[in-house]
């Protein structure tokens, strides 16, 4: 196929990627945006396969069949509650693919007889793809392990670990320098991969569960940068463009998440919350004699006189898979003329947009999903706020206690509602390891139990009282 025609189709694919990302910025257009991006990827794949540079169509066909089979299984069997884990795995696979391309290109360049500036330029792209791709691969594997609870979710490390990371990074850069100049061999190349693998692990291990949304967004950006570097190696324009888009959007999303947590990226990467978040505040002092337990019947009586109810979903909702039960509760309330909205904090789940995806799966109306900025001014006019498994993002300490690790983090001001119902298994702390004074407020009651069952019991109580 003519190179000009190939590039025209690549431009079409890139345009579809841009429109797809734009569509993903809003819940109403997210499905359409996802489909446009998928069509763009299909165009890119087909055009690449028609390029005469393809050496062996049989191997490519086998790879496509295996990849398609894995993709179909993942798409049909992975629950929405496990979407963060799947995103982590996909980030890692993207990094691993870039590493594979870079490794193959390195051995090709070694035997090509290139020298001078041409060799330096070629090896620079290769080493960039190797370093970033490998870090993404091993870092994403650790993130998956934490999210899947194969590894402990809390920060794992030791004082001075940042210096170990710095030493690994410096070692990887020095090794890359020798490889770029052609003054090294295969052993040095293997050493670079080993250093990068360890660096990916040591970078993510000290980061606790509270920072997983930031980590996932950042690893997503890494995978895009690695893909762009692989595109330079292969001379593939669409891979360069798509990788750059993913890298840029991932960085932007990372920054948005950091702003939502009122923390810098360096603060997250070096695990400052984990270090400062030791439970220095006595939970007994916060809760003793102040927490009021309730039941479904009592809460249903509270809801009978409500005109406006705001539901605040958190990771506990995802763990209990209570999204459908929550939708049924909202439908029941709305059938009685109650205004129901969902207040969603940017980092309420384990990845950006996690709560929106879960609620959309349960066919919750997009217009009823409100951002933190939209919700906070209206909590004072809310009769009942129902918090389901959202802990740190509703903790008043972030607003009031200058000495606590989450101070300054924007939160949902649910404590300003006339009545607050907290659905939770126990008084256990959130990812930050802090007690939540919201549980002890005069206008708050605890509805202890499994999130899904508690909401189902509440909906049943409302029907019985009708």
N, C-alpha and C positions, 0 to 999 in steps of 0.2 A: 504494500500500500504506500502511496506517495506520502512523503514526510509532511507536506503542507496539509494534506487531508487529515493525517493523524493528529497534527497539532490543532486543527479546527475542531475535531471531535473532542480532543483533550480540553479545549477552551469551553466547549459546551458542558462537559463533565464538571469542570471547575465552577462554572456559573451555577449549575445545579447544586453543587456543594454549598456555595455561598447562600443561595436561596433556601436551601435546607436548614442551614444554621440559623438563618433569620426566622424561619418558621418555628424552630425549636424554642425561641425566646418567649412564646406565649402558649398557654395550654390549649387554646382553641385551634391553633394552627400547627401544633406539635406533630400530630399524626401526618398531616400533609407534608410538613417539612421533612420528616423522617423518610417518607416515600420518595420525595424528590432527591434527597441525598442518596438513597439506595439506587434509584435510576441512574444518577450520575456515576456511581461506582460501577454499575453494570456496563454503562457506556465505556468507561475507562478500561474495564477488563476485556471487553470484546475487541476494542480497537487495539489494545496491547497484544491480544492473541493473533490478530490479523497482521501484525507487524512481522516482517520477514526476519527480524532478529531472533525470533523464537527458535531455539535449536531442536528441542524434542517435545512435540505435542503430546506424545504418550504420557510422559512424566507429568506434564502440566495438567493433562486430563485427570490423571490419578489424584493429583493434589487437589484439583477442584472438587472431585467427587468426595474425597475424604473431608475436606473443609466444609462443603455444603451439608454433608451428613451431620457433622458435629454442630454446625450452626442451627440446623433444624431441630436437633435434640435439645440444644440449649434454649432456643426460642420457645419451644412448646412445653418444656418440663421445668424450667427454672421459675420459681415463684417470684412474684413482684417483691416480696419481702427479702429475697436474696439477690435483688438487682445490684446492690453495691458490690457484692462479692464477684458477680459476673463482670461488672465494669472493671474491677481490679484485675481479673484474669485476662480480659481483652486488652487492657493496657500492657500487661506483661507479655502477651503474645505478640503485640505490635512491636515492642522493644526487642523481643527474641527474633522476629522476622528481620528487623533491621540489622541485628547482629549477624544473622546468617548471610544476608546479602553482602555485608561489609567483609565478613571472613572470606567468602568466595572471591570477592573482588581483590582482596589483599593477595591471595595466592596467584591470581591471574596477573596482577601487576608485578609480582616478584619474578615471574617468568617472561615478562614482556620486554625487558631490556630498556625500560624507560629510565631517564636520568634528568638531572638538573631541575629546573622549575616545574616541568611537567610532572615529574615524580613527586615533588613536594606537594603540589596541588592535589594530585590524585590521592596520595596517602593522608593528607590532612582531612579530606572528606571521609575517608575510610575510618580513621582513628576517632573522629568525632562521632560517627555512627556506632562504632564499637563501644566507646565509653558510655555514651548516653543510652544506647540500646540495652547494654548489659545492666547498668544501674536500674533502668526501668524494669527490666525482667526480674531481677532478684528483689528489688524493692516492692514491686507489685505482688510477688509471691508472699512476702511477709505481710503486706496489707490484706491479702486474701486470707491468710492464716488467722490474723487478728479478727477480721470480720466474721469468719466462719467459726471462730472460737476454737480453732485447732491450736492456736497460740494464745497466751494470756492477752487480754485486751488492754491492760494497763501498760504504762511505760516500762520498758525493760532496758536497763543500762547501768552505768556507774559514773561517778564524778570523773570528769576528764575525758568522757567519751568523745566530746567534740574535738579534742586534740587528736584522738585516734582517727576520726573521720578526716581531719585536715591532713594528717600524715598519709592516709590512703589516697586522698585526692592528689596531693603533691607527687606521690609515688606514681600514680596513674598518668599524670601530666608529663613527668620526666620520661617515663617509659614511652609514652606517645611521641615525645620529641625525637627520641632515637629511632622510632619506627618511621616517622615522617621523613627523616633525612636519609633513610635507607641504611642506617648504620647498625641495624639489629637484625635478628633472625626470628625463626618460628618460636623459639623458646621465649623470647621477649614478648612476642605477640600473645602467647598463652599466659604470660605473667600479667599483661595488661587486662586480659579477660578476668583472671583470678582476682586482681585488685578491685576491678569494677564490680564483680559479683559480691565481694565482701562489703564494699562501700554501700551498695544498695541495701544490704541487710542492716548494716550499722546505722544508716541514715533513718530507716523507718522503725526499727526496733524501739528506740527511745521515745517514740511519739505515741501518746495515749489515744484511747478511743474517742475522746472528745474532739480530737483534731482530725479524725478520719475524713470528713468532707474536704478539708483543705488538701490532705495528702492525695486523695483520689484525683482531685482536680489538677494538682501539680504533676502527678505521674502521667495523667492524660496529656498534659502539655509536653512532658519529656518524650512520650511515644511519638507525638507529632513531629518534634524536632529531629528525633532519630530517623523518622520516615523521610523527612525532607533531605537529611544528609544522605540517606540511601538513594533518594531520587537524583541527587547530584552525581553520585557514583555511577548510577545506571544511565544517566542522561535522559531520565524520564520526567518530562515537564509536569504531567498531572500529579505525579507522586510528590514533586517539589511543592506544587501549589497546595495540594490537600494536606500535606504534612505541615506546611506553614500555617494553614488555616486552623488545624487542630492545635498546633503549638501556641498560636496567638490567642485563640479562644480559651484554651486551658489556663493560660497565664491571667487573662482577664477574669475568668471565673474564680481562680485562686485568690486574686485580689478582692473580689466581691465577698468571698467567704471570710477573708481576714478582716475586712471592714465590719462584716456582720458579727464577728467575735471581738472586735476592737483590739486586734492583735496584729503585730507585724509578721511577715513571712519568716524572718529570722527567728522570731520568738517561737513560732510553731516548730520550725525545723530543729531547734535546739531544745525543744521540750520544756520550756520555762514553766508552763502550767503544771506539768507533771512534777517538777521540782518544788514549785511553790504550793502545789495543791495537796500537800499532806494534811490530814484531817486534824488541824490544830484547833478547830472550833468544836466544842462539846455539844454533840447532838442531843444528849439528855437535857442539857441546860436550855436548848432551843425548844424542845418538844414537851418536856415534863409537865403534865397536868394541863396542857393547852390544846392538845390534839383531840378533835371530836370525831368519833366514828359514826357512820350513818349506814343506812341500808336502802335497797331499791325502792321500797314503799315510801320512805320519808323523802327521798330525793324526787320521786314522782309527784308528791304533793307540792314540793317546791316548784316544779316545772309547770304544774297546772295553772299557776297564776302568772307565769312568765309571758312577756310579749316579745322579748328579744333574748336569744340564746346563742352563745358563741362556743364552738367546740374547738379545743386546742389539741391537735394530734402530735404525738411524739414517737420516739423509737419504741416505747412500750406498746403502742398501737400496732406497729409493724411486727413485733415479736409475737403478739397475741393474734395476729392476722384478724384484727377486729374491724377492718375497713368496711366490710359489708354490713356488719351489725351496727356500726355507726351511721351508715347511710339509712338503714331502716329506722333508727331512732330519729334522724333528721326528718325523714318522710312523715313519721308519725306526728312529730311536733308541727311541721308545716301544714299538715292536714287540719290542724286545730287553729290555724291562723298565726302561729308563732313564726317570727322572722329568725331564720337559722343561718349562721355564717360559720366558716372555718378560718381560724387565724393560724397562719403557717409561718413559723420562724425559718429563716434561710438555712440554719444548721440543725433543724429539728430531727432529721434522720441521720443516716450514715453516708449520705451523698447529697449533693445539691439537687433539689427537686424531688427527693425521695417521697415526701408526704404527698406532693401533688400527683405523682405517679400512682401511689397506692389508692388515693381517693378517686382518681380517674378510672382506675380498674373497677371500682365499685359503682361507677357511673354517677358520681357526685357532680352536680352542675358546676361547670368551670367558673361561672360568675359568682358563686358563693365562696370560692377560695380567695381569701384576702391575704395580702402581704402584711408583714409586721407594721409597716408604715401606714397602711390603710386601717388596720385593726386598732392600734393603740389609742387613737383619739376617741374611739367609740366604746371602750371598756367601761367608762364611767356611766354610760347610758345602757349598759347590759344588765339584764335581770339575773341571768345565771351563766357562768362560764364553766364549761366541763373540760377539765384537763385530763388527757389520757396518756399517761406515760411520758409526759414532757417535764423534765426536771430542771436542768440547768437553765434552759431558755425561759423559765418562768420564775427564777429565783430572785427575790427582791434584793438579796445581798449584792448583786451586780450593780444595783442602783444606789444602795445605801451604805454598804460597808467598804470603806476605802482600803481596809487591810486584807480583804479576801482576794484570791487569785483571779476571780472572774469580774472584779470591779471594773466598771466602764463598758462591759459587754452589753450591747442593746438587748433588751428582753421584751417579751410580751407582758404588758402590764395587767395581767389577769386579776391581781389583787385589788384593782380598782373597781371591779364588778361588784354589784350588790351582794351576790352569793357566788361562791366558788366551790365546785365539786371536783375533788381530785381522785381519779380512778387509778389505783396502784396496788400492787401486791403487798407492799410493806413500806416502811419509812426509810428504806435503804437509799443512800445517796446516788446521784447521777455520776456521769463520767468524771466530773471535776472532783468528786469525793467530798462534797460539801453538803451539810444539812440544808434543808430548804425552809426558811421561816414562813413561807406561804402556808405550809401545812398547819401551822399553829395560829394563823390569823383568826380573828373573831368571826369573820364572814366566810370561813372555809370549813368544809367537812370532808372527811376521807371516806371513800367507798372502796374498801379493801377487797381484793380478789383479782382473778384473771380478767384482763381487759375486755376480752370478747364476751365472756360469760356475764360480767357485771353489766355491760351495756345491753345484752339480751334480756337480763332480768329487769333492767330499768324500763325497757320498751314494753315488756310483758306487764309490768306494774301499771304503766300508763294506759294500756288497753283495758286492764281490769277495772281501773278507776273510771273509765268512760261511761 
